[in-house]
Amino acid sequence: MGRPEMVGRIVDRLLQRLATGTWPDGATLPSIRHLAREFGVSFQTIMAATHRMAEWGLLSIRQRHAMRLSPGAAARARERLAQRMHGDRPRRLAILIRDFWAPPRHNVFYGSLVAAIQTEAARQGKAAEVVYLPVRQQAEAAGRLLRSGYDGAVFLAFEAEYMASVVACHENGFPVLIFNRRISGLELPSVTFDGYSASRALVERLAELGHRNLCMVASHACHAEVDSDASASHGKTVGWVDALVKHGLFEHCAMPVHVTWDYSGIGLYDGAFRRIMRSPDRPTAILFYHSPLARRFLADPEFARLAVPAEISLATYEPATDMPHAPGRPPLTSINIDPHRSAQCILETLDKMIAGVPHPPTIRVPLSIQWTDSIGPP
């Protein structure tokens, strides 16, 4: 990357800090050397970027004095960012995904979402590239991301182990959108799907059919749904439990929620789960939090013998493709996002973040239920 382009990237990052209030009007800025270390660029690059901003009247530079922001710098920084959004340089976006899901096409949900983001970005004249983040050495990984020339990023499949990477990006003024997660303490917008309403709709249908003993097979990620921010707590599992309580079913469920902890297979469907499934009081309907959980259930020799829906009704979040096939077993009822609409919302929110909009609203995308004969009376 040539030096003029690097200077432009640093200018964008500094403008975003001003626009979002990281540095309030009149504040004293860190030293040139401090900023050079923080952004991982040369002293000369920071000097060129800050002098350009001084020419625009955003800050004052005097020898042997600290740089200071001018009055109204935040509003003028947002104007500059809006102008630069419509410049000739194409935008580069990173699709961050934990290395556990590499490559994303191995997971139907994330594979379809990545493809939709890249397609929509290309339609808008942007480039969207997948970047895998390792759990270990996050400081180095975040540093590489910040120096790679991306204008912003969306983080898919975020887990708490990656908090250090997100905090590093946020503190450096780098726009990063966390998909379907809200993080307490960080005022980051999100694009989420309305799993709360979808879970409630499924419980209502099962209750109408006469089911009383229901179970959701969830993953440890369901704990991220419960947050001090009420708007962030309306997820799949919360909607499921709220609906069970509303319809007076919770006390009749032998196992309202089974939380799996080990995707390697050990403990996924452990002894406690199997004992309940073998008992006369086993659930008559199961909703799977992720399609891989449904796939593992259907591939298990013990559970594969159950007739669907005569002995058990089954549904899953995410597309029900590539499920183990059994004669006479209908495709599973599935709760799906619209990947193209989600991609549009992600890019729309990222554009606002890159333009320095201080607090873009979180967008909640509705889900659709594809009903099949896997749901029937108990």
C-alpha positions in Angstrom: 0.0 0.0 0.0 1.4 3.3 -1.0 2.0 6.0 1.6 -0.7 8.4 0.3 -3.3 5.7 0.6 -2.1 4.8 4.1 -2.4 8.5 5.1 -5.9 8.5 3.8 -6.7 5.4 5.9 -5.4 7.0 9.1 -7.3 10.2 8.3 -10.5 8.1 8.1 -9.7 6.4 11.4 -9.0 9.8 13.1 -12.2 11.3 11.7 -14.2 8.3 13.0 -12.9 8.9 16.5 -13.9 12.5 16.3 -17.3 11.8 14.8 -18.2 9.2 17.4 -17.1 11.2 20.4 -14.1 9.2 21.3 -12.3 12.5 21.6 -14.7 15.4 22.5 -14.4 18.9 21.1 -11.5 20.8 22.8 -9.8 17.6 24.0 -6.0 17.2 23.9 -4.9 14.4 21.5 -2.2 11.8 22.3 1.2 12.6 21.0 2.3 11.8 17.5 4.6 9.0 18.7 1.8 7.5 20.8 -0.6 7.5 17.8 2.1 6.0 15.6 2.5 3.1 18.0 -1.3 2.7 18.4 -2.0 2.6 14.6 1.1 0.6 13.8 2.4 3.2 11.2 5.3 5.5 10.9 5.8 8.8 12.6 5.7 10.5 9.2 2.4 9.0 8.3 0.7 10.3 11.5 2.3 13.7 10.9 0.9 13.8 7.4 -2.6 12.7 8.6 -2.8 15.2 11.5 -1.5 18.1 9.3 -4.2 17.3 6.8 -6.8 17.5 9.5 -5.3 20.8 10.8 -5.7 22.2 7.2 -9.4 21.3 7.5 -9.7 23.2 10.8 -10.4 20.2 12.9 -7.4 20.5 15.2 -4.6 22.9 16.0 -0.9 22.0 15.9 1.7 24.2 17.6 5.3 23.4 18.2 6.0 22.1 21.8 2.3 22.0 22.5 -0.2 19.1 22.5 -2.5 18.8 19.5 -6.0 20.1 20.5 -9.4 19.6 18.8 -11.2 22.7 17.5 -14.7 23.6 18.5 -17.3 21.8 16.4 -14.7 19.2 15.3 -17.1 16.2 15.7 -19.8 17.7 13.4 -17.2 18.7 10.7 -15.6 15.2 11.0 -19.0 13.6 10.2 -19.3 15.9 7.2 -15.9 14.9 5.9 -16.6 11.2 6.4 -19.9 11.6 4.5 -18.0 13.2 1.6 -15.3 10.6 1.6 -18.0 7.8 1.5 -18.9 9.0 -2.0 -15.3 9.2 -3.2 -13.7 7.2 -6.0 -11.9 4.8 -3.7 -13.8 1.5 -3.4 -14.6 0.4 0.1 -13.0 -2.8 1.5 -14.9 -4.7 4.2 -13.8 -7.6 6.3 -16.1 -10.5 7.2 -14.6 -11.7 10.5 -15.3 -15.2 11.5 -13.8 -17.5 14.2 -11.4 -20.0 12.7 -13.6 -22.8 14.2 -16.0 -22.2 11.2 -13.3 -22.1 8.5 -14.3 -22.4 5.7 -17.8 -21.0 6.4 -19.4 -23.0 3.6 -19.1 -26.0 6.0 -21.9 -24.4 8.0 -25.1 -23.8 6.0 -26.1 -20.8 8.0 -22.8 -18.8 8.0 -22.0 -20.0 4.5 -25.2 -18.5 3.0 -24.8 -15.3 5.0 -21.2 -14.8 3.9 -22.2 -15.4 0.3 -25.0 -12.9 0.6 -22.8 -10.2 2.1 -20.2 -10.6 -0.7 -22.9 -10.5 -3.4 -24.6 -7.4 -2.0 -21.2 -5.7 -1.4 -20.2 -6.4 -5.0 -23.6 -5.0 -6.2 -22.8 -1.8 -4.3 -19.2 -1.6 -5.7 -17.6 -2.7 -2.5 -15.2 -5.6 -1.7 -16.0 -8.0 1.2 -13.4 -10.5 2.2 -13.4 -13.3 4.8 -10.8 -12.9 7.5 -10.4 -15.7 10.0 -9.5 -14.8 13.6 -7.7 -17.2 15.9 -8.6 -17.4 19.6 -5.0 -17.2 20.5 -2.7 -14.2 19.9 -5.7 -11.9 19.4 -3.6 -8.7 19.9 -1.4 -9.6 16.9 -4.5 -10.6 14.8 -6.3 -7.4 15.7 -3.2 -5.4 14.8 -3.0 -7.1 11.4 -6.6 -6.3 10.7 -6.2 -2.7 11.6 -3.2 -2.4 9.3 -4.8 -4.3 6.4 -6.6 -1.3 4.9 -10.2 -2.3 5.6 -12.8 0.4 6.1 -14.9 -1.6 8.5 -15.8 -5.2 9.5 -18.8 -7.4 10.5 -18.1 -10.1 13.0 -20.1 -13.3 12.5 -20.4 -16.1 15.1 -19.0 -13.9 17.8 -18.1 -15.6 21.1 -16.9 -14.0 24.4 -13.4 -15.4 23.8 -12.9 -12.8 21.0 -13.7 -9.8 23.2 -10.1 -8.6 23.1 -10.2 -8.3 19.3 -13.4 -6.3 19.4 -12.2 -4.0 22.1 -8.9 -3.3 20.2 -10.9 -2.4 17.1 -13.3 -0.2 19.0 -10.6 1.6 20.9 -8.8 2.3 17.6 -11.9 3.9 16.1 -12.3 1.0 13.6 -15.9 0.4 12.7 -16.9 -3.2 13.7 -20.4 -4.5 13.7 -21.2 -7.6 15.8 -23.8 -9.7 14.1 -26.7 -10.9 16.3 -24.9 -10.0 19.6 -25.0 -7.0 21.9 -22.0 -6.5 24.2 -22.5 -4.9 27.6 -20.3 -1.9 28.1 -19.6 -1.3 24.4 -22.1 0.9 22.5 -21.9 -1.1 19.3 -24.8 -1.4 16.9 -25.9 -4.8 15.7 -28.0 -6.5 13.1 -30.0 -9.3 14.9 -32.7 -11.7 13.9 -35.9 -11.9 15.8 -35.5 -15.4 17.3 -37.7 -14.4 20.2 -40.9 -14.1 18.1 -40.0 -17.2 16.0 -39.7 -19.4 19.1 -42.9 -18.1 20.5 -44.7 -18.9 17.2 -43.5 -22.4 17.2 -44.6 -23.0 20.8 -48.0 -21.6 20.0 -48.4 -24.0 17.0 -47.3 -27.0 19.1 -49.6 -26.0 21.9 -52.5 -25.8 19.4 -51.7 -29.4 18.3 -51.9 -30.6 21.9 -48.2 -30.8 22.9 -47.5 -30.3 26.5 -44.0 -31.7 27.0 -41.6 -29.7 24.8 -37.8 -29.3 24.7 -35.3 -26.9 23.1 -31.9 -28.3 22.5 -29.7 -25.2 22.8 -26.0 -24.4 22.7 -23.9 -22.6 25.3 -24.3 -19.5 23.1 -27.9 -19.1 24.4 -26.4 -17.6 27.6 -25.4 -14.5 25.6 -29.1 -13.8 25.0 -29.6 -12.8 28.7 -28.2 -9.3 29.2 -28.9 -6.3 31.5 -30.1 -4.5 28.3 -33.7 -5.7 27.9 -33.5 -5.2 24.1 -30.7 -7.7 23.9 -32.3 -10.4 26.0 -35.0 -11.3 23.5 -33.4 -14.3 21.8 -34.4 -17.8 20.8 -34.2 -19.4 24.2 -35.9 -16.5 26.1 -38.7 -16.5 23.6 -39.1 -20.3 24.0 -39.3 -20.2 27.8 -41.5 -17.2 27.8 -44.0 -18.9 25.5 -43.9 -22.1 27.6 -44.8 -20.0 30.7 -47.5 -18.0 28.9 -49.3 -21.2 27.8 -48.9 -22.9 31.2 -46.6 -25.6 29.8 -43.3 -25.0 31.6 -44.2 -27.1 34.6 -45.3 -30.0 32.3 -41.9 -30.1 30.5 -39.5 -32.8 31.7 -36.6 -30.9 30.1 -37.7 -27.4 28.9 -34.1 -26.6 27.7 -31.2 -28.9 27.3 -27.9 -26.9 26.9 -25.1 -28.7 25.1 -21.5 -27.8 25.9 -19.3 -30.0 23.7 -19.7 -30.0 19.9 -17.1 -32.8 19.6 -19.8 -35.3 20.6 -18.9 -36.0 24.2 -21.6 -34.5 26.3 -23.6 -33.2 23.3 -26.4 -35.7 24.1 -25.2 -36.9 27.4 -26.5 -39.5 29.9 -29.1 -37.2 31.4 -30.6 -36.3 28.0 -30.7 -40.0 27.0 -32.3 -41.1 30.3 -35.1 -38.6 29.8 -35.6 -39.6 26.1 -35.9 -43.3 27.2 -38.4 -42.5 30.0 -42.2 -42.5 29.6 -42.1 -38.8 30.2 -39.9 -37.9 27.3 -40.6 -34.7 25.2 -43.0 -35.0 22.3 -41.5 -32.1 20.4 -37.9 -30.7 20.1 -36.7 -27.4 18.7 -33.0 -27.3 17.8 -31.1 -24.1 18.4 -28.7 -24.8 15.5 -29.1 -27.1 12.5 -25.8 -29.0 13.4 -27.5 -30.1 16.7 -30.5 -31.5 14.7 -28.1 -33.2 12.3 -26.3 -34.9 15.2 -29.6 -36.0 16.7 -30.9 -37.5 13.5 -27.6 -39.4 12.9 -27.7 -40.9 16.4 -28.8 -44.6 16.1 -30.9 -44.4 19.2 -32.9 -41.3 18.2 -33.0 -42.2 14.5 -35.5 -45.0 15.4 -38.1 -42.4 16.5 -40.9 -41.9 13.9 -41.3 -38.3 12.8 -43.9 -36.9 13.6 -45.8 -39.9 14.9 -43.5 -40.3 17.9 -41.8 -36.9 18.1 -42.1 -33.6 16.3 -38.9 -31.9 15.3 -38.0 -28.4 14.1 -34.7 -26.5 13.8 -33.3 -23.0 13.5 -31.3 -22.5 10.3 -31.8 -24.4 7.0 -32.6 -28.1 7.4 -30.4 -29.2 4.5 -27.9 -32.0 4.5 -29.8 -33.8 7.2 -29.3 -37.6 7.5 -31.9 -39.3 5.4 -34.3 -42.0 6.6 -37.2 -43.6 4.6 -40.5 -41.9 5.4 -39.0 -39.1 7.5 -40.2 -35.7 6.3 -37.8 -32.8 6.0 -37.6 -30.8 9.2 -39.6 -27.7 9.8 -37.0 -24.9 9.8 -36.8 -21.3 11.0 -34.7 -19.3 8.6 -33.3 -15.8 8.1 -33.4 -14.0 4.8 -29.6 -13.8 4.1 -30.0 -11.2 1.4 -32.1 -8.9 3.6 -29.7 -9.5 6.5 -26.7 -8.6 4.2 -28.4 -5.4 3.1 -29.0 -4.4 6.8 -25.4 -5.2 7.7 -23.9 -3.1 4.9 -26.4 -0.3 5.6 -25.3 -0.2 9.3 -21.6 -0.4 8.4 -22.0 2.5 6.0 -23.4 4.6 8.8 -20.6 3.6 11.2 -17.9 4.3 8.5 -19.6 7.7 7.9 -19.2 8.5 11.7 -22.9 8.3 12.7 -22.5 8.1 16.5 -25.1 5.6 17.4 -26.7 3.8 14.5 -29.8 1.9 15.6 -29.8 -1.9 15.9 -31.8 -3.5 13.1 -33.9 -6.6 14.0 -34.6 -8.8 10.9 -37.7 -11.0 11.1 -37.5 -14.8 10.5 -39.7 -17.0 8.5 -40.9 -20.5 9.5 -41.0 -23.2 6.7 -43.6 -25.6 8.0 -43.3 -29.2 7.0 -44.9 -32.5 8.1 -42.2 -32.9 10.8 -44.6 -31.1 13.1 -47.8 -33.0 14.0 -50.0 -33.9 17.0 -48.4 -35.6 19.9 
